[in-house]
């Protein structure tokens, strides 16, 4: 049984106080020797400058790999090439390549409308400089026509040059294992090109349910029922949530090759 490393995700802070808290959190989490930290990127590049600021600050603060999210929808190739050059100059070696979401009111998908297009462009522009991770959906992307269509898209991203994929969060281990087995049947070696498990800690009932509903992630009925019964009892929610996630990770580690667990 392989002991997995961990990686952690940061959202760009909106205030100076938030920025300082993020750096303090980084210092604490870095003591766990994570594989890397990722930094998210807002819809249509709406947090581009804040994402870049955080990436620069974290690069200067420690030696742990930083993996900026980079999205393509609504952007043109020149903007993305400029960002790739900036990250290369910073010594960034890892990217999380996503389609992203269009900001409200914006029209036009840009020159690279899908994550597959972005992966191809990164490889064409930067060769093998970047380790590229893409998104995977054990319970299907909410906009996908079918599970088979969604798997086709993921396989295409791997074949275009993605080194690994990170799953949307899930609480049903069977959904992850089924996707892994499906990829293996499609010729993807999930040891050479891992399917990294994305795990969402349960700390807030209403936020979790709202986020899960928006991204198509399933929360098992017993989890929803327990969270509902706990009401505003944060201590009970955290204790129950820890148990759910611990059991999930325990099973995944026992039944899957997990070089890394991604904590969102």
NORRA-V411996 format. One record per pair of residues at least 4 apart in sequence whose C-alpha atoms are under 7 Angstrom apart, sorted by the first residue. I is the first residue (numbers start at 1). J is the second residue. D is the distance in whole Angstrom. If there is no record, write none. Layout:
[[I J D] [I J D]]
This chain:
[[1 254 7] [4 258 6] [4 259 5] [4 260 5] [4 261 6] [5 34 6] [5 35 6] [5 259 6] [5 260 5] [5 261 6] [6 34 5] [6 35 6] [6 260 5] [6 261 5] [6 262 6] [7 34 5] [7 35 5] [7 36 5] [7 37 6] [7 260 7] [7 261 6] [7 262 5] [7 263 6] [8 36 7] [8 37 5] [8 38 6] [8 262 6] [8 263 5] [8 264 6] [9 37 6] [9 38 5] [9 39 6] [9 263 6] [9 264 5] [10 38 6] [10 39 5] [10 40 6] [11 39 6] [11 40 5] [12 39 7] [12 40 7] [12 50 6] [12 51 6] [12 54 7] [13 18 5] [13 19 5] [14 18 6] [15 19 6] [16 20 6] [17 21 6] [18 22 6] [19 23 6] [20 24 6] [21 25 6] [22 26 6] [23 27 6] [24 28 7] [25 29 6] [26 30 6] [27 31 7] [30 34 6] [35 64 7] [35 65 7] [36 64 6] [36 65 5] [36 66 6] [36 67 7] [37 65 6] [37 66 5] [37 67 6] [38 66 6] [38 67 4] [38 68 5] [38 69 7] [39 51 7] [39 67 6] [39 68 5] [39 69 6] [40 51 7] [40 68 6] [40 69 5] [41 45 6] [41 47 6] [41 48 6] [41 51 6] [41 69 5] [41 70 6] [41 71 7] [42 46 5] [42 47 5] [43 100 6] [43 101 5] [43 102 6] [43 103 5] [44 73 6] [44 74 6] [44 75 7] [44 100 7] [44 101 6] [44 102 5] [44 103 6] [47 51 6] [48 52 6] [49 53 6] [50 54 6] [51 55 6] [52 56 6] [53 57 6] [54 58 6] [55 59 6] [55 66 7] [55 68 7] [56 60 6] [57 61 6] [58 62 6] [59 63 7] [59 66 7] [66 92 7] [66 94 7] [67 94 5] [67 95 5] [67 96 6] [68 95 5] [68 96 6] [69 95 6] [69 96 5] [69 97 6] [70 95 7] [70 96 6] [70 97 5] [70 98 6] [71 97 6] [71 98 5] [71 99 5] [71 100 5] [72 98 7] [72 99 5] [72 100 7] [72 112 6] [72 113 6] [72 114 7] [72 115 7] [72 118 6] [73 99 6] [73 100 6] [73 101 7] [73 102 6] [73 109 5] [73 110 6] [73 112 6] [73 113 5] [73 114 7] [74 102 7] [74 108 6] [74 109 5] [74 110 4] [75 79 6] [75 110 5] [75 111 7] [76 80 7] [76 110 6] [76 111 5] [76 112 7] [77 81 6] [77 111 6] [78 82 6] [79 83 6] [80 84 6] [81 85 6] [82 86 6] [83 87 6] [84 88 6] [85 89 6] [86 90 6] [87 91 6] [87 92 5] [88 92 5] [93 129 6] [93 130 5] [93 131 6] [94 130 5] [94 131 5] [94 132 6] [95 130 6] [95 131 6] [95 132 5] [95 133 6] [96 132 6] [96 133 5] [96 134 6] [97 115 6] [97 118 7] [97 119 7] [97 132 7] [97 133 6] [97 134 5] [98 115 5] [98 134 6] [98 135 7] [99 113 7] [99 114 5] [99 115 4] [102 106 6] [109 113 5] [112 117 5] [112 118 6] [113 117 7] [114 118 7] [115 119 6] [116 120 6] [116 157 5] [117 121 6] [118 122 6] [119 123 6] [119 157 7] [119 160 6] [119 161 7] [119 162 7] [120 124 6] [120 160 6] [121 125 6] [122 126 6] [123 127 5] [123 128 6] [123 161 7] [131 163 6] [132 162 5] [132 163 5] [132 164 7] [133 162 6] [133 163 6] [133 164 5] [133 165 5] [133 166 7] [134 162 7] [134 164 7] [134 165 5] [134 166 6] [135 165 5] [135 166 5] [135 167 6] [135 168 7] [136 154 7] [136 165 6] [136 166 6] [136 167 4] [136 168 6] [137 141 6] [137 167 5] [137 168 5] [138 167 7] [138 175 5] [138 176 5] [138 179 6] [139 175 6] [139 217 6] [140 144 7] [140 147 6] [140 150 6] [141 150 7] [141 216 7] [142 215 6] [142 216 5] [144 149 7] [144 150 6] [145 149 6] [146 150 6] [147 151 6] [148 152 6] [149 153 6] [150 154 6] [151 155 6] [152 156 6] [153 157 6] [154 158 6] [155 159 6] [156 160 6] [157 161 7] [157 162 6] [158 162 4] [158 163 7] [163 193 5] [164 193 5] [164 194 5] [164 195 6] [165 194 6] [165 195 5] [165 196 6] [166 195 6] [166 196 5] [166 197 6] [166 198 6] [167 196 6] [167 197 5] [167 198 5] [168 198 6] [169 198 5] [169 199 5] [169 200 6] [169 217 7] [170 199 7] [170 217 6] [170 218 7] [171 219 6] [171 248 7] [173 177 6] [173 248 6] [173 252 7] [174 178 6] [175 179 6] [176 180 6] [177 181 6] [178 182 6] [179 183 6] [180 184 6] [180 195 7] [181 185 6] [182 186 6] [183 187 6] [183 188 5] [184 188 5] [184 189 6] [184 190 7] [189 193 6] [190 194 4] [190 195 6] [191 257 7] [196 258 6] [196 260 6] [196 261 6] [196 262 7] [197 261 5] [197 262 6] [198 261 6] [198 262 5] [198 263 6] [198 264 7] [199 262 6] [199 263 5] [199 264 6] [200 263 6] [200 264 5] [201 241 7] [201 245 7] [202 238 6] [202 241 5] [202 242 7] [203 237 6] [203 238 5] [203 241 7] [204 208 6] [205 209 6] [205 227 6] [206 210 6] [207 211 6] [208 212 6] [209 213 6] [210 214 6] [211 215 6] [212 216 6] [212 217 5] [212 218 7] [213 217 6] [219 223 6] [219 224 6] [220 224 6] [221 225 6] [222 226 6] [223 227 6] [224 228 6] [225 229 6] [226 230 6] [227 231 7] [227 237 6] [230 236 7] [230 237 6] [233 237 6] [234 238 6] [235 239 6] [236 240 6] [237 241 6] [238 242 6] [239 243 6] [240 244 6] [241 245 6] [242 246 6] [243 247 6] [244 248 6] [245 249 6] [246 250 6] [247 251 6] [248 252 6] [249 253 6] [250 254 6] [251 255 6] [252 256 5] [253 257 7] [253 258 6]]
